[in-house]
Amino acid sequence: MSRYCLAIDLKDDPLLIAEYKIHHKKVWPEIIQSLKDAGIYSMEIYCTGNRLFMVMETEDLFDFDKKAIADASNPIVQEWEKLMWNYQKALPTAQPNEKWVLMDLIFNWKV
């Protein structure tokens, strides 16, 4: 199993942030299925202010490029992504057309 952590910002508007959170209380079943189909076992999204932090646990062979190709050909995923982009904004360090930015692990402590 692999773990990935990603970040993105939300538009700094309390009403939009509240709406975004409501959408994530009832994620469309097709979106959940697309995650499963890609080999994603679990996903958590945390929020502080307008910053989001995502933790994904995936099968070892998970591939971001394959997920992107599958998403591009799925009209329901595209509809969801378009809806979510109404609330999201790219991090200042994001590359052009990059939404969620993969984070680097800089500290890991275990008992």
Residue pairs with C-beta under 8 A, 6 or more apart in sequence:
1 41
1 57
1 58
1 59
1 60
2 57
2 58
2 59
2 60
2 62
3 55
3 56
3 57
3 58
4 55
4 56
4 58
4 62
4 102
5 53
5 54
5 55
5 56
5 102
5 103
5 105
6 53
6 54
6 56
6 100
6 101
6 102
6 103
7 51
7 52
7 53
7 54
7 91
7 100
7 101
7 103
8 51
8 52
8 54
8 88
8 89
8 90
8 91
8 94
8 99
8 100
8 101
9 50
9 51
9 52
9 88
9 89
9 90
9 91
10 16
10 17
10 20
10 47
10 50
10 51
10 52
10 87
10 88
10 89
11 17
11 50
11 87
11 88
11 89
12 49
12 50
16 86
16 87
17 47
17 50
17 87
19 87
20 84
20 87
20 88
21 47
23 83
23 84
23 87
24 45
28 76
28 80
30 74
30 76
30 77
30 80
31 76
31 77
31 80
34 70
34 71
34 74
34 76
34 77
35 43
37 70
38 58
38 62
38 66
38 67
38 70
39 58
39 59
39 61
39 62
40 56
40 57
40 58
40 62
40 67
41 57
41 58
41 59
42 55
42 56
42 57
43 54
43 55
43 56
43 57
44 54
44 55
45 52
45 53
45 54
46 52
46 53
46 54
46 55
47 53
52 88
53 103
54 100
64 102
70 77
71 77
71 78
71 81
72 78
81 99
85 99
88 99
90 98
90 99
91 101
93 101
94 101
